């Protein structure tokens, strides 16, 4: 068992060194304004199974420099999913979204729903569950203190009620974010002038609409080389699978 752990540590260390080496080479290519090479290196890091907000952020910058709007939005969205409070990512994503051809303006949502969505997206899924765990432990310790007489008074009961309420609210938000992420398959369109059809094959299917790179879509079904997508305004159609990239 000891030798297995040693082997795992050696392999992990070698993997990290390889990732760091590739990431530095990608950054050097970015500084040299060789954006195609930088993208190639960053994508190779993703292909070996490593990802981070910094990697996706740099990848988004590279795609943006080459005016590949769809891929840039895809990379920034992934970066934001891993670091939802990073101001640089938020700013760059807002800038690149302005370059997208299809910008669907949705009506203003109910103010409380808007606030809830902002709160929900402020932390990652893991951060929400971690916060819920910390609050649950805090409530348990507080309850033990009250039960054994270490903590007394009316204020202690108010704090106890507040803690249990926070535990419930945080876990509800965490579960909502988890279910939303795992039940919805979202993707970004990475090509321009894509025709969406009523069915997954050209044949007798009619053209429903046309979509351009940068649009965020929900993927409902996949069939061979086709994907059924729905836009934020409710339009639904089938487009080639190689014209989208799934977000993490």
Secondary structure, DSSP 8 states (H G I E B T S, - for coil): -HHHHHHHHHHHHHHHHHHHHHHHHHHHHHHTT-HHHHHHHHHHHHHTT---HHHHHHHHHHHHHTT-HHHHHHHHHHHHHH-TT-HHHHHHHHHHHTT-S---------HHHHHHHHHHTTS-HHHHHHHHHHHHHHHHHHHHHHHTTSS-SHHHHHHHHHHHHHHHHHHHHHHHHHHHHHH--EEEE-SSSEEEESSSSSTT--EEEEE-TT-EEEEEEEETTEEEEE-TTS-EEEEEGGGEEE--
